[in-house]
Amino acid sequence: MSKDKLTVGVVAPPAASLAYKTGAWRNQRPIFIHENCTGCRACEMCCPEGCISGDAKKKLFQSDPDYCKGCGMCANECPADPKAIKMVLEEK
């Protein structure tokens, strides 16, 4: 299979959406609550698309809406209490 084209039923490697903007089909998106962030980078490390970036010292992270699929793994893995990431329904 060519790296240039994905076919139906293909299992893509992590960060494959960087070549294909997939954010348009999500039904929820992460909201980052910076005052709850501990700067642990768990969200950045667990994102299967690698679309979360930020500054751990400043405790400021964000996701790229063009690539975020809304899977919620970042919110699920966030160890902060209360959580620093909340998933909300996408408004189109």
C-alpha positions as CSV (number, residue, x, y, z in Angstrom):
1,M,0.0,0.0,0.0
2,S,1.3,3.5,-0.9
3,K,2.0,5.9,1.9
4,D,0.2,8.6,-0.1
5,K,-3.3,7.0,0.0
6,L,-5.4,5.4,2.7
7,T,-7.9,2.8,1.8
8,V,-11.1,1.7,3.5
9,G,-10.4,-0.7,6.4
10,V,-6.8,0.3,6.7
11,V,-5.2,0.5,10.1
12,A,-3.1,3.6,10.1
13,P,0.1,4.1,12.2
14,P,0.0,6.7,15.0
15,A,0.1,10.4,13.9
16,A,-1.2,9.4,10.4
17,S,-3.7,12.2,10.5
18,L,-0.9,14.7,10.2
19,A,-1.1,14.0,6.5
20,Y,-4.9,13.9,6.5
21,K,-6.9,16.5,8.4
22,T,-9.4,14.4,10.3
23,G,-10.7,16.9,12.9
24,A,-13.9,17.7,10.9
25,W,-15.6,14.4,11.7
26,R,-15.3,14.4,15.5
27,N,-18.3,14.8,17.7
28,Q,-16.6,16.0,20.9
29,R,-13.5,18.1,21.6
30,P,-11.1,18.7,24.5
31,I,-11.3,21.9,26.5
32,F,-8.1,22.5,28.5
33,I,-8.5,23.9,32.0
34,H,-5.1,25.4,32.5
35,E,-5.5,26.3,36.2
36,N,-5.9,22.5,36.9
37,C,-2.9,21.4,34.8
38,T,0.1,19.9,36.6
39,G,2.3,20.0,33.6
40,C,2.8,16.2,33.5
41,R,2.4,16.0,29.7
42,A,0.3,12.8,30.0
43,C,-2.2,14.3,27.5
44,E,0.6,15.1,25.0
45,M,2.1,11.6,25.3
46,C,-1.1,9.6,25.0
47,C,-2.6,11.4,22.1
48,P,-2.7,8.9,19.2
49,E,-2.5,11.6,16.6
50,G,0.2,13.8,18.2
51,C,-2.0,16.9,18.0
52,I,-1.5,18.1,21.5
53,S,1.3,20.6,22.2
54,G,2.2,23.0,24.9
55,D,4.5,24.2,27.5
56,A,4.9,22.1,30.6
57,K,6.5,24.8,32.7
58,K,3.7,27.2,32.0
59,K,1.1,24.4,32.2
60,L,-0.4,25.5,28.9
61,F,-1.5,22.8,26.5
62,Q,-3.8,22.8,23.5
63,S,-5.0,20.5,20.7
64,D,-4.9,21.3,17.0
65,P,-8.6,21.2,15.9
66,D,-7.7,20.3,12.4
67,Y,-6.3,16.9,13.5
68,C,-8.0,16.1,16.9
69,K,-10.4,13.2,16.4
70,G,-12.1,13.8,19.7
71,C,-11.2,10.3,21.1
72,G,-11.0,11.6,24.7
73,M,-7.8,9.7,25.5
74,C,-6.2,12.9,26.8
75,A,-9.1,13.6,29.2
76,N,-9.1,10.0,30.3
77,E,-5.4,9.9,31.0
78,C,-5.2,13.3,32.7
79,P,-4.1,12.5,36.4
80,A,-5.0,16.0,37.7
81,D,-7.8,16.2,40.3
82,P,-9.9,18.0,39.3
83,K,-9.2,17.0,35.6
84,A,-7.4,19.6,33.5
85,I,-9.2,18.4,30.3
86,K,-12.9,18.2,29.8
87,M,-14.6,16.7,26.7
88,V,-17.5,18.7,25.3
89,L,-19.9,18.1,22.4
90,E,-18.7,19.7,19.2
91,E,-20.8,22.5,17.9
92,K,-20.9,22.8,14.2
